[in-house]
Amino acid sequence: MLFRILKMQVRPDRIAEWLAFTRDVGFPGMLHQPGCQAIWRLRGQGGETDFHVMTQWASAADLERFNASDAKRDLGAAAAGLTIPPATETLFDVVDEPAS
C-alpha cells in the first residue's frame, strides 16, 4: 500500500471553485483509477489556501500507471488555474509489522 500526499496552494479567489471541483470531478475521477482506494482533502496549518490531497493506492505500480495516463492529464487540465504552481508530491509506503 502506498500513500501519496500532494501539497498545493489554492488561489485565494478560487477556493470555493477548487473545493467543488475536487468534490464533483477530481475525487470521483481519481477513485475510478485502478488501484486508487481512498482520497482525502486536508487543509494545512499554513493558512487558508494551504491544502494537501492524500490518496491511498494499492501499489506503486497503480500510481505509476495513473501518472502516465490520459486521465491524469485530463484532470490536470480541468483543474488548471485553480492552484498556484508548483505543487509538491511525497510518497509513503506502509510499513508492515515485523513478524513475532
C-alpha positions as a Markdown table, in Angstrom:
| # | Residue | x | y | z |
|---|---|---|---|---|
| 1 | Met | 0.0 | 0.0 | 0.0 |
| 2 | Leu | 1.2 | 3.5 | -0.9 |
| 3 | Phe | 0.0 | 7.0 | 0.2 |
| 4 | Arg | 0.6 | 10.0 | -2.0 |
| 5 | Ile | 0.4 | 13.5 | -0.5 |
| 6 | Leu | 0.1 | 16.3 | -2.9 |
| 7 | Lys | 0.7 | 19.7 | -1.3 |
| 8 | Met | -0.6 | 22.8 | -3.1 |
| 9 | Gln | -1.6 | 26.4 | -2.7 |
| 10 | Val | -5.1 | 27.1 | -4.0 |
| 11 | Arg | -5.7 | 30.5 | -5.5 |
| 12 | Pro | -7.4 | 32.6 | -2.8 |
| 13 | Asp | -10.1 | 33.8 | -5.2 |
| 14 | Arg | -10.9 | 30.2 | -6.4 |
| 15 | Ile | -11.1 | 28.2 | -3.2 |
| 16 | Ala | -14.8 | 27.5 | -3.5 |
| 17 | Glu | -14.4 | 26.5 | -7.1 |
| 18 | Trp | -11.5 | 24.2 | -6.2 |
| 19 | Leu | -13.5 | 22.6 | -3.4 |
| 20 | Ala | -16.4 | 22.0 | -5.8 |
| 21 | Phe | -14.0 | 20.7 | -8.5 |
| 22 | Thr | -12.4 | 18.2 | -6.1 |
| 23 | Arg | -15.8 | 17.0 | -4.8 |
| 24 | Asp | -17.6 | 16.7 | -8.2 |
| 25 | Val | -14.8 | 15.9 | -10.7 |
| 26 | Gly | -11.3 | 15.4 | -9.3 |
| 27 | Phe | -12.0 | 13.0 | -6.5 |
| 28 | Pro | -14.5 | 10.8 | -8.4 |
| 29 | Gly | -12.1 | 10.8 | -11.3 |
| 30 | Met | -9.3 | 9.6 | -9.1 |
| 31 | Leu | -11.4 | 6.9 | -7.4 |
| 32 | His | -12.2 | 5.4 | -10.8 |
| 33 | Gln | -8.5 | 4.8 | -11.4 |
| 34 | Pro | -7.3 | 1.2 | -10.9 |
| 35 | Gly | -5.7 | 0.9 | -7.5 |
| 36 | Cys | -6.9 | 4.2 | -6.1 |
| 37 | Gln | -8.5 | 3.1 | -2.8 |
| 38 | Ala | -9.3 | 6.4 | -1.0 |
| 39 | Ile | -8.8 | 10.1 | -1.1 |
| 40 | Trp | -8.8 | 12.9 | 1.4 |
| 41 | Arg | -8.7 | 16.7 | 1.2 |
| 42 | Leu | -6.6 | 18.2 | 4.0 |
| 43 | Arg | -6.2 | 21.8 | 5.0 |
| 44 | Gly | -2.7 | 22.7 | 6.2 |
| 45 | Gln | -1.9 | 24.9 | 9.2 |
| 46 | Gly | -0.1 | 27.3 | 6.9 |
| 47 | Gly | -3.1 | 29.3 | 6.0 |
| 48 | Glu | -6.5 | 29.4 | 4.3 |
| 49 | Thr | -5.0 | 28.4 | 0.8 |
| 50 | Asp | -2.7 | 25.7 | 2.1 |
| 51 | Phe | -4.1 | 22.3 | 1.0 |
| 52 | His | -3.0 | 18.7 | 0.7 |
| 53 | Val | -4.7 | 15.9 | -1.2 |
| 54 | Met | -3.9 | 12.4 | 0.2 |
| 55 | Thr | -4.6 | 9.4 | -1.9 |
| 56 | Gln | -4.2 | 5.7 | -0.9 |
| 57 | Trp | -3.0 | 3.3 | -3.7 |
| 58 | Ala | -2.9 | -0.5 | -3.7 |
| 59 | Ser | 0.6 | -0.3 | -5.1 |
| 60 | Ala | 3.3 | 1.9 | -6.6 |
| 61 | Ala | 2.6 | 0.4 | -10.0 |
| 62 | Asp | -1.0 | 1.6 | -9.8 |
| 63 | Leu | 0.1 | 5.1 | -9.1 |
| 64 | Glu | 2.7 | 5.0 | -11.9 |
| 65 | Arg | 0.0 | 3.8 | -14.4 |
| 66 | Phe | -2.2 | 6.7 | -13.3 |
| 67 | Asn | 0.7 | 9.2 | -13.6 |
| 68 | Ala | 1.2 | 8.1 | -17.2 |
| 69 | Ser | -2.5 | 8.1 | -18.1 |
| 70 | Asp | -4.7 | 10.3 | -20.2 |
| 71 | Ala | -7.0 | 10.6 | -17.1 |
| 72 | Lys | -4.3 | 12.4 | -15.1 |
| 73 | Arg | -3.6 | 14.8 | -18.0 |
| 74 | Asp | -7.4 | 15.4 | -18.3 |
| 75 | Leu | -7.8 | 16.0 | -14.6 |
| 76 | Gly | -4.8 | 18.4 | -14.5 |
| 77 | Ala | -6.2 | 20.3 | -17.5 |
| 78 | Ala | -9.6 | 20.6 | -15.9 |
| 79 | Ala | -8.1 | 22.0 | -12.7 |
| 80 | Ala | -5.8 | 24.4 | -14.5 |
| 81 | Gly | -5.8 | 27.9 | -12.9 |
| 82 | Leu | -7.3 | 26.8 | -9.6 |
| 83 | Thr | -3.9 | 26.4 | -7.8 |
| 84 | Ile | -0.6 | 28.3 | -7.7 |
| 85 | Pro | 2.3 | 26.2 | -9.0 |
| 86 | Pro | 4.4 | 24.4 | -8.0 |
| 87 | Ala | 2.7 | 21.5 | -6.2 |
| 88 | Thr | 4.9 | 19.0 | -4.4 |
| 89 | Glu | 4.4 | 15.3 | -4.1 |
| 90 | Thr | 5.5 | 13.0 | -1.3 |
| 91 | Leu | 5.1 | 9.2 | -1.3 |
| 92 | Phe | 4.9 | 7.0 | 1.7 |
| 93 | Asp | 5.0 | 3.2 | 1.9 |
| 94 | Val | 3.1 | 1.5 | 4.6 |
| 95 | Val | 5.5 | -0.5 | 6.9 |
| 96 | Asp | 4.2 | -3.9 | 7.9 |
| 97 | Glu | 4.5 | -5.0 | 11.5 |
| 98 | Pro | 7.5 | -7.3 | 11.9 |
| 99 | Ala | 6.8 | -11.0 | 12.4 |
| 100 | Ser | 6.9 | -12.0 | 16.1 |
